[in-house]
Every structure is written in structure tokens, then in C-alpha cells.
Amino acid sequence: MIVSKGKIIVVGIGPGDLDDITPAVLAAIRESDIIIGYKYYFQFIQQILRPDVLCIDSGMKKEQERAQDAFRYALEGHVVCVISSGDAGIYGMTPLIYEMRKQMNADIEIISLPGISAFQKAAFLLGAPIGHDFCVISLSDLMTPWEIIEKRIRAAAMADFVTAVYNPKSQGRYWQLYRLKEIFLQERNGMTPVGYVRQAGRPEQSVHTCTLAELDPEQIDMFTVLLIGNSQSFFDNNEGVSNRAIITPRGYFGEEKNKEEKYGIGQDIMIRSFRTIEKELKHPEIALGKKWALLHAIHTTADFEMEDILYTDPDAVENLFHKFQNGEIKTIVTDVTMAASGIRKGALHRLGVDVRCYLGDERTVQLAKEKGITRTQAGIRLAAEECPGALFVFGNAPTALMELCDLIRKQKAHPAGVIAAPVGFVHVKESKYMIKPFVSIPKIIVEGRKGGSNLAATLVNAILCFDDAEQLKPGRDV
């Protein structure tokens, strides 16, 4: 009769490869009199079991029965090893064993030994996707209400965690992964790298990568671990597209690179801001010119609604830049002086461009009195006569934009382009509707009520420095 007090050793045997089992776990399995676990897992440790060890296996959803068996044998004085795949403390048996000891008030020693989790093995196979802050979420709602799971999904997506997903699908749980993808796409760029590994560490292992937008939940099953990168993650294609790795940088090289390139403080901040904004765009796969203008608009306003309301004619930014570069546009006309003051002087000097605002011109004041119109309207009339072929920029006055539209229709104004960003509540939307039909004139329009002189000026700056767009290096003239 055994009279010595037994103990329970809870171990993680890793994903399935013997090479992934730690020496401590191997020793525990060899030391134990009794091994208890889910029957599917015994195949992975068959080679290391002692001939005289008692193996007790059971099917799925029998975790409580396995825990009860472990305590029954331990109370008889046996050394019992309870096995889980991966790490027993991550969605495994360890918490249940501790809970049961408390419930039973049992005087049994519990030893917990870590193992390599499936998400760690998957991350290794995918490159280095968990190089920064990450979280792990299970989509199984057997023990956790879906409402709580969805809150955790949204929190992870919003907080920019690299996210590992366990239990993504099962025969009865078919829609949850679709919902997760939907939530992540509300918070993350569709180009975010995603990797998924089926049967990690086992003979049937397969490794796949795609973007978040490309992710097809139908390719995922219950044996798959999914890893979603954060806003800094990228694909390393050195080994070819089929074997591309996912890298989530810790941040070491970002600072060094900027030091090497010797950016000024202002430009360095602007570059890092633009890279952050680009990562957070919902639809980054747009034409470079529009994206460049959009990045400037969001950087100036911190308003990601710009992605929905910033309109550009096809190739408007590109075409206007080339006209400045070729000397076809020599003048920029603004409705108010504040818009003029925000245009970078270095860029103007570099391209040989003059900026004019007629708001303070004595002739403007006189014309406004004579005609009973606003000073901004009067200023636009003078500008149309004296600056044919200018880029007209509106950041404040919708009446000025409406005046230009009237002059265009009467063939009295021939602007090279228009930036329409007046702001306010009266005639603002209408003024933007009025300019849009002139299809032969390149236009950038901030639709709706939003706008402002600072926004109008930054859109001009985006045009003047478009040659920096491809390298995503804004702020040359800051």
C-alpha cells in the first residue's frame, strides 16, 4: 500500500515535435507513475513513456474528469503528470488543476512546467511577428460569452497589438472569424500582414501568409493558429513571396536610420508622423498623388475623416506639380492671407513661385464697395484679370470660390488648378458642388463643411513637394 503523499505535475508538451519539449518536461514525464491527458496528445510523447507507466486518456470536453482522476491518484500517493499541448498554462489544464485543489481543499503539491505554445511555434515559423507588444485571444465561446470576446477583439485591434488567435473555427463555430476580420478592418490597414499555421510542429504542418484584406476564413480550421501583425509589421520578401516572413520591429533601426540621414528635428517628426498615418489608413491602396495629399491633410488636422471627404481629380496632384516644376504655373492666389502664410517659403523659392492675396489690396476694398460684394469676391475678380493661369486656393471664403466659378463660366477666369477648402456653414457645401463640374481644371476639394486656411495651405505644400512622395519623406522645406 502506498502511503507517501503524491503530487501533480502539469506540463506543456509543446505543439507536437519532440524537439520542442523542454528537458524539464521530459524529466517529469519519465518520473511520473501516471500520465493523464487528452487521448490525441499521447501520440506525441509515445517514444518517451516508460513501459510501466499508467496512461489515462479521455476525449474532448473531459477536462474536469481528467483533473478529478489526477487528484484521486495523487491522494493515493502517486506522482501524476497531466499533459496539455503547447503550454499547459495557456488555455490548458494548469488553471483547472489549481481551481480544483482549492475546491477540494486538497493537500497536494502542484508543479507547473511551461511548454512552447502553439502561437510561439507559429511565430517562429512565420519569421518574427511578435517582436513587439502582443496579445492572445481565443474565439471559443464555450466558457466565455461572445460579447466579452468581441470587446477583447476590438480592444486588441484599437490598441495595435500583434494578435494571436486560438480556436478560430470549428464545425459549429463558423462565423466568429469573419466577425473578427470585420472588426480588425475597421481599425487596421487592409495591407496589415497576417500569417496562419496549421498543425504547427506536426508532420501535417503548413504555413501561409496574406494581408488582412486577403484573409479567407474558409482556409482556417480548428488546428490553425492565426497571427495578425500591428501597424509596424511588414513582409520580408527576401526568400520569395511563397516563403515571405512577417517582421514586427522593436524599433532599434528607426532611430538610427533617421540619425544617419541627418533629418532636422521638424522633418524627423513629420516623417515619423506620416509613416504612422499611412499605417492607419483604411484604404492605402490609392493613387500616390491622392495619398500624398491625404497624408498632408490628416497630418495637419489629425482627422482621419479626411480619408472620406478629400476629393482629388485623377492625377491632379501629379499634373499640378509638373506644371510648377516646368514653370507653367508661376503664381498661387489665395482667398485670405492666412492661407498664403502657411505655404512653405522654401518650396516657393525652390520652384520660383509667387504667392498673392488681394484681400488687403486697396483696389479690392474699392471694388467691393462699388459692386456691393465681399472683399474676397472682389479680390478674386482682380486676381482673375492679373494672374491668368494661377493655382487658386480657398481656405476660408465660400463666396470667393463661388465668384471664381461664375468667372470660369463666363470665360473670364482660366485657373491652372483649384484647391477648394473653404470652411463654415453658409454656402460652403454649395461652393464645392459648383467647382466640381469643371472637369478640365485639376481640383482638390475638401467636401462638406470642413476646411480651413491651414488645410488649404498644406494641400498646396503637398503639390509643391510631390517629388518626395514616393520615398515618403515629407517636410523638406520645413
C-alpha positions in Angstrom: 0.0 0.0 0.0 1.3 3.4 -1.0 1.4 5.8 1.9 3.6 8.6 0.7 1.9 11.8 -0.3 1.7 12.2 -4.1 1.9 15.3 -6.3 0.6 16.6 -9.6 2.9 17.9 -12.3 1.1 19.8 -15.0 3.2 20.1 -18.2 3.0 21.6 -21.7 4.4 19.2 -24.2 4.7 21.8 -27.0 3.0 21.8 -30.3 3.9 18.2 -31.2 7.5 17.9 -32.2 9.7 16.0 -29.7 12.4 18.6 -30.2 10.1 21.3 -28.8 9.6 19.5 -25.5 11.7 21.1 -22.7 14.2 18.9 -20.7 12.2 19.7 -17.5 9.0 18.3 -19.1 10.8 15.2 -20.4 12.1 14.5 -16.9 8.7 15.0 -15.4 7.1 12.6 -17.8 9.8 10.0 -17.1 9.4 10.5 -13.3 5.7 10.1 -13.2 3.8 6.9 -12.3 0.6 8.0 -14.2 0.1 10.2 -17.2 -3.3 11.8 -17.8 -4.3 13.7 -20.8 -6.5 14.2 -23.9 -6.1 11.0 -26.0 -4.9 12.9 -29.1 -1.8 14.1 -27.3 -0.3 10.8 -26.4 0.9 10.1 -29.9 3.4 13.0 -29.4 5.1 11.5 -26.3 4.8 7.8 -27.1 8.5 7.4 -27.6 9.5 8.7 -24.2 6.9 6.9 -22.0 8.2 4.3 -19.5 6.9 0.8 -20.2 5.4 0.5 -16.8 3.6 3.9 -16.7 -0.2 4.0 -16.5 -1.7 6.2 -19.2 -5.2 7.5 -18.7 -6.7 9.2 -21.8 -10.1 10.7 -22.5 -11.8 12.6 -25.2 -12.6 16.3 -25.8 -14.5 18.3 -23.2 -13.4 15.8 -20.4 -11.1 18.3 -18.7 -12.8 18.1 -15.3 -12.8 14.3 -15.3 -9.1 14.3 -16.1 -8.5 16.7 -13.2 -10.5 14.6 -10.8 -8.5 11.5 -11.9 -5.3 13.4 -11.2 -6.3 14.2 -7.7 -7.6 10.8 -7.0 -4.3 9.2 -7.9 -2.2 11.9 -6.3 -4.1 11.4 -3.0 -3.2 7.7 -3.2 0.4 8.8 -3.2 1.2 8.6 -7.0 3.3 11.1 -9.0 0.8 12.2 -11.6 1.7 14.1 -14.8 -1.1 15.9 -16.5 -0.3 16.8 -20.1 -1.5 19.6 -22.3 -0.3 20.6 -25.8 1.6 23.8 -26.1 1.9 25.5 -22.7 -0.4 24.0 -20.0 -1.0 27.4 -18.5 -2.3 28.9 -21.8 -5.9 27.6 -22.5 -4.6 24.3 -20.8 -5.1 22.3 -17.7 -3.0 24.2 -15.2 -5.7 26.7 -14.1 -8.2 23.9 -13.7 -5.9 21.9 -11.5 -5.3 24.8 -9.2 -9.0 25.6 -9.1 -9.9 22.0 -8.2 -7.3 21.9 -5.4 -8.9 24.9 -3.9 -12.4 23.5 -4.3 -11.4 20.1 -2.7 -9.1 21.8 -0.1 -6.6 19.0 -1.0 -3.2 19.0 0.5 -1.5 18.1 -2.8 1.7 19.7 -4.2 1.2 21.1 -7.7 4.2 21.7 -10.0 3.6 23.6 -13.3 6.2 23.3 -16.1 6.0 25.6 -19.1 6.0 24.5 -22.7 6.3 26.1 -26.1 2.9 27.4 -27.0 1.4 26.9 -30.5 1.4 30.7 -31.1 5.2 30.8 -30.3 5.9 27.9 -32.7 3.7 29.6 -35.3 5.5 32.9 -34.8 8.9 31.1 -35.2 7.7 29.6 -38.5 6.4 32.9 -39.7 9.6 34.9 -39.0 9.4 37.4 -36.2 5.8 38.7 -36.0 5.6 39.1 -32.2 8.7 41.3 -31.8 6.6 43.9 -30.0 3.6 44.0 -27.7 1.1 41.2 -28.4 -2.0 39.5 -27.0 -3.6 36.1 -27.4 -7.4 35.7 -27.9 -9.5 32.6 -28.2 -12.6 32.6 -30.3 -14.1 29.7 -28.4 -17.3 30.8 -26.6 -17.8 27.6 -24.7 -16.6 29.2 -21.5 -16.7 32.9 -22.4 -19.7 34.8 -23.7 -19.2 36.2 -27.3 -20.0 39.7 -26.1 -16.9 39.6 -23.9 -14.8 38.1 -26.7 -15.8 40.8 -29.1 -14.9 43.5 -26.7 -11.4 41.9 -26.4 -11.1 41.7 -30.2 -11.9 45.4 -30.6 -9.6 46.4 -27.8 -6.7 44.5 -29.4 -7.4 46.0 -32.8 -7.7 49.5 -31.5 -4.6 49.2 -29.3 -2.4 48.0 -32.2 -1.4 44.7 -30.5 0.0 42.0 -32.6 -2.8 39.4 -32.1 -2.6 35.7 -32.0 -5.9 33.9 -32.4 -6.6 30.5 -30.9 -9.7 28.3 -31.7 -10.5 30.4 -34.8 -13.1 28.0 -36.2 -14.8 24.7 -35.6 -17.6 22.7 -37.1 -20.2 24.7 -35.2 -18.3 28.0 -34.9 -18.1 29.2 -38.4 -18.9 33.0 -38.3 -16.7 34.3 -35.5 -13.5 34.6 -37.5 -15.5 36.6 -40.2 -16.6 39.0 -37.4 -13.0 39.3 -36.1 -11.8 40.2 -39.6 -14.6 42.8 -39.9 -13.6 44.4 -36.6 -9.9 44.5 -37.4 -10.5 46.1 -40.8 -12.4 48.9 -39.0 -9.2 49.7 -37.0 -6.4 48.4 -39.2 -4.9 48.9 -42.6 -6.1 46.2 -45.1 -2.4 45.6 -46.0 -1.6 44.5 -42.5 0.5 41.3 -42.7 -1.3 38.1 -41.5 0.1 34.6 -41.1 -1.6 31.4 -40.2 -0.1 28.0 -39.4 -1.9 24.7 -39.5 -0.7 21.8 -37.3 2.4 23.8 -36.1 5.2 21.5 -35.3 3.5 18.4 -36.6 4.0 16.3 -39.8 1.0 17.9 -41.4 2.3 21.5 -40.8 1.6 24.2 -43.4 2.5 27.9 -43.2 0.7 30.7 -45.1 0.8 34.5 -45.3 -1.5 37.1 -46.7 -2.8 40.6 -45.9 -5.7 41.3 -43.6 -7.8 42.2 -46.5 -6.9 39.0 -48.3 -7.6 36.7 -45.3 -10.1 34.0 -46.2 -11.7 32.4 -43.1 -12.6 29.4 -45.2 -8.9 28.5 -45.3 -8.8 28.3 -41.5 -9.8 25.3 -39.3 -9.6 24.3 -35.6 -6.0 23.2 -36.0 -4.8 26.6 -37.2 -3.2 29.4 -35.2 -3.6 32.9 -36.7 -1.3 35.9 -36.2 -2.2 39.4 -37.2 0.6 42.0 -37.3 0.4 45.5 -35.9 0.8 48.8 -37.8 4.6 48.5 -38.0 4.7 44.8 -39.2 5.9 44.2 -42.7 6.7 41.4 -45.1 10.3 40.4 -45.7 10.3 39.1 -49.2 14.0 38.0 -49.3 13.0 34.4 -49.6 10.3 34.9 -52.2 6.6 35.6 -51.9 5.7 32.0 -51.0 8.1 32.0 -48.1 7.9 35.6 -47.0 8.4 36.3 -43.4 6.4 38.7 -41.2 8.6 41.1 -39.1 7.3 43.3 -36.3 10.2 45.6 -35.5 11.1 46.5 -31.9 12.2 49.9 -33.1 16.0 49.8 -33.0 16.7 50.7 -36.6 14.2 53.5 -36.9 16.1 56.0 -34.8 19.5 55.0 -36.2 18.2 55.4 -39.8 17.0 59.0 -39.1 20.3 59.8 -37.4 22.2 58.5 -40.5 20.1 60.5 -42.9 20.5 63.7 -40.7 17.0 64.9 -40.8 16.2 68.1 -38.9 14.0 67.7 -35.8 10.9 69.1 -37.5 11.3 66.9 -40.6 12.1 63.8 -38.5 8.9 64.3 -36.5 6.9 64.8 -39.8 8.4 61.7 -41.4 7.5 59.5 -38.4 4.0 61.1 -38.3 3.4 60.3 -42.0 4.5 56.7 -41.5 2.1 56.3 -38.6 -0.7 57.9 -40.6 -0.1 55.7 -43.6 -0.2 52.5 -41.4 -3.6 53.6 -40.0 -5.3 54.4 -43.4 -8.3 52.2 -44.1 -7.7 52.3 -47.8 -4.0 52.9 -48.5 -4.2 51.3 -52.0 -4.9 54.6 -53.7 -3.0 56.7 -56.3 0.2 58.1 -54.9 -0.8 61.7 -55.6 -4.1 61.4 -53.7 -2.4 59.6 -50.9 0.3 62.3 -50.6 -2.4 65.0 -50.3 -4.4 62.9 -47.9 -1.4 62.3 -45.6 -0.7 66.0 -45.5 -4.4 66.7 -44.7 -4.6 64.2 -41.9 -1.2 65.3 -40.5 -2.5 68.9 -40.3 -5.9 68.2 -38.9 -5.4 64.8 -37.1 -8.8 64.0 -38.6 -9.0 60.6 -40.3 -12.4 61.6 -41.7 -10.3 63.2 -44.4 -10.0 59.8 -46.0 -13.7 60.0 -46.8 -14.0 63.7 -47.7 -10.8 64.6 -49.5 -11.6 64.5 -53.2 -9.0 64.8 -55.9 -9.4 64.7 -59.7 -7.4 61.9 -61.3 -3.7 62.8 -61.3 -4.5 66.3 -60.1 -1.5 66.4 -57.7 0.9 64.9 -60.2 -0.2 67.2 -63.0 -0.1 70.4 -61.0 3.3 69.5 -59.6 4.7 69.0 -63.1 3.3 72.4 -64.1 5.1 74.1 -61.2 8.2 72.1 -62.0 8.1 73.1 -65.7 7.4 76.7 -64.9 3.9 76.6 -66.4 2.5 77.9 -63.1 4.2 80.9 -61.7 1.6 82.2 -59.2 -0.6 81.0 -56.4 -3.6 83.1 -55.5 -5.2 82.6 -52.0 -8.5 83.9 -50.8 -7.1 85.1 -47.4 -3.7 85.9 -46.1 -3.7 83.1 -43.6 -3.7 80.5 -46.4 -0.8 82.3 -48.0 1.2 82.4 -44.8 1.0 78.6 -44.5 2.6 77.8 -47.8 6.3 76.9 -47.3 8.6 79.6 -48.4 11.4 77.2 -49.1 9.3 75.3 -51.6 8.2 78.6 -53.3 11.8 79.8 -53.6 13.0 76.4 -54.9 10.3 76.4 -57.7 10.3 80.1 -58.4 6.7 80.6 -57.4 5.0 83.8 -56.2 2.0 83.8 -53.8 -0.6 86.6 -54.0 -3.6 87.5 -51.8 -5.7 90.5 -52.9 -7.6 90.8 -49.7 -5.7 93.8 -48.4 -5.3 95.5 -51.8 -6.8 99.0 -51.8 -8.4 98.2 -55.2 -10.1 95.2 -53.6 -11.7 97.4 -50.9 -12.9 100.0 -53.5 -14.3 97.3 -55.9 -16.2 95.6 -53.0 -17.8 98.9 -52.1 -18.7 99.8 -55.7 -20.2 96.4 -56.5 -21.7 95.5 -53.1 -19.8 92.3 -52.9 -17.4 90.8 -50.3 -13.8 91.7 -50.3 -12.8 88.1 -51.0 -15.1 88.2 -54.1 -13.5 91.4 -55.2 -10.1 90.0 -54.7 -10.8 87.0 -56.9 -12.1 89.3 -59.7 -8.8 91.2 -59.7 -6.7 88.0 -59.4 -8.6 86.5 -62.4 -7.6 89.5 -64.5 -4.0 89.9 -63.4 -3.0 86.2 -62.7 -4.3 84.1 -65.5 -3.1 80.5 -65.2 -2.6 80.7 -61.4 -3.4 78.0 -58.9 -6.4 79.4 -57.0 -6.5 78.3 -53.3 -9.6 78.7 -51.0 -9.3 78.1 -47.3 -11.9 80.4 -45.8 -14.4 82.2 -48.0 -17.0 80.2 -50.0 -18.2 83.4 -51.6 -14.7 83.8 -53.2 -14.9 80.2 -54.6 -18.4 80.9 -55.9 -17.1 84.1 -57.6 -14.4 82.1 -59.4 -16.9 79.5 -60.6 -19.0 82.4 -62.0 -16.0 83.9 -63.8 -15.0 80.5 -65.2 -18.5 80.0 -66.7 -18.3 83.5 -68.2 -14.8 82.7 -69.7 -13.3 85.4 -67.6 -11.1 83.1 -65.5 -8.8 80.3 -66.6 -7.1 78.8 -63.5 -4.5 76.2 -63.8 -6.0 74.4 -60.8 -8.2 74.9 -57.8 -7.9 73.9 -54.2 -11.3 74.2 -52.6 -11.3 74.0 -48.8 -13.5 76.9 -47.5 -14.9 76.2 -44.1 -18.2 77.1 -42.4 -21.9 76.7 -42.5 -23.3 79.1 -45.1 -22.8 78.3 -48.8 -19.8 76.1 -48.0 -21.1 72.8 -49.4 -22.7 74.6 -52.4 -19.5 76.3 -53.4 -17.7 73.0 -53.5 -20.5 71.5 -55.6 -20.2 74.4 -58.0 -16.5 73.9 -58.7 -16.6 70.2 -59.2 -18.2 70.1 -62.7 -15.3 71.9 -64.3 -13.6 68.7 -65.4 -10.8 70.3 -67.4 -9.4 72.1 -64.3 -7.4 69.9 -61.9 -9.1 70.2 -58.4 -8.6 69.1 -54.8 -11.7 69.5 -52.8 -12.4 69.1 -49.0 -16.0 68.1 -49.3 -18.7 69.1 -46.8 -18.3 71.8 -44.2 -14.8 71.1 -43.2 -11.8 73.0 -44.5 -9.7 75.9 -43.3 -6.7 78.0 -44.4 -4.2 75.7 -42.7 -5.7 72.8 -44.6 -5.7 74.6 -47.9 -2.0 75.6 -47.4 -0.9 72.0 -46.6 -2.6 70.8 -49.8 -0.5 73.3 -51.7 2.6 72.1 -49.9 1.7 68.5 -50.9 1.7 69.6 -54.5 5.0 71.6 -54.3 6.9 68.6 -52.7 5.3 65.8 -54.6 8.7 64.6 -55.7 9.2 63.4 -52.1 6.1 61.3 -52.1 7.4 58.0 -53.4 10.1 57.9 -50.6 7.5 59.1 -48.0 9.9 61.9 -46.9 7.8 65.0 -46.2 9.0 68.3 -44.7 12.0 69.0 -46.9 11.2 72.7 -46.7 10.2 72.8 -43.0 
